[in-house]
Structures are given as structure tokens and as C-alpha cells.
Amino acid sequence: MLARFAGVGVANTLIDVGLFMLLHDRLGILAANFVSTVAGMTFSFVVNGLFTFRAQRLTLRHAVLFLATNGLTLWVLQPLVIHALLALAPGGDDAGDLLVLVVKVAAIGVSFVLNFVAYRWVVWPAVGQDEPVTDGGTISSDPRP
């Protein structure tokens, strides 16, 4: 499950970082981060729900919990991490694109950890869990790999 989450995370990160880097000079950090995370979040909700956590269908409850989790990690925590790291860096908020990219990736790393925990135990807590068997292996009623 963690490998699937990481794979989806790579694709999601490419969407997020690509849009953020394209837009941050024109829109500013907050607006660019909002636009890029909404695009990534939409992708992430569908693919993580159906592929990573193996939900049979995506429900309104899933969407609300997912949005609450991401609202906190992507729209509150990520900008705070970005601004804090830029404030600590030489050049501060007038940093070049490379530093902004590094700081954005670091903020994504923080979100990655918190999102996995929330998705696994809050958003999709019982979906796709394998049942232990006595021989030490696991069995699953889900035929998907």
C-alpha cells in the first residue's frame, strides 16, 4: 500500500510542483500553491481512493475527510513551511527559483507523511486491509494487485 501511495505521490508531486513553479512568479506563493494543490488533490483523491486504498467507490464522506485533511496539510501547513524555510534561507522571500523549488519539495515531504497517516486511518480506514492468516502470510478478498 505504501508503494502505491508513493507512486501516486510522485505523479501528484509532478502536477503540484510543475504548476506551482509555472505560477508562483505571476500569482504569488499563496495563490500558486492553492491552484497547484487543487489540481494535484483532485488527481490524488481519485487515484488514491480507488487504486491505493482500494475503495469500491468514492463517497461524499471520503471527499469531505480528504478535503479536510488536505485543506490542513496543503493550504495551511505547506505555505507555513514554505515561508518559514524561505525566511531562514539566505535571500529570504526574494530567493531564486531553485531555492523556492527545494523549499516546496521539503513542504511536500511534510505533507506526504501526514497525508498518508490521515488517509490510511481516517479517510479510508478499513478499505483494502488484508486479513492475517496463521502461516504468516496475508490474504485479501480484493483480486487487484
C-alpha angles and dihedrals in degrees: 000000000000091000091053090047091050092049092051087045092057092053091043091049092052090053093045098044094041093054093040093053091046093051110030095087093049101038104024126244098288097049094040090049090050094051095043094046093048090055092047092042093055091052091044095051094055099039098039092045097050102027110025101035095024100228111179088221138354113252135196088249090056091048094050094047091044092050092047091050093047094041088060099040100036105031101033109022100035097053089046091052091046094050093043093051093045090050089054094047125088108265092025117210090354090068122141126255094265093057091045089052093050092048092048091052090050090052089050089054091057091048092047093061096043093044094051091052092048095044093048099046105023114023100036103009102156102023118111096000114152121226117233119239129202097254091065095254127104134239129203132192089214112095094200117104 
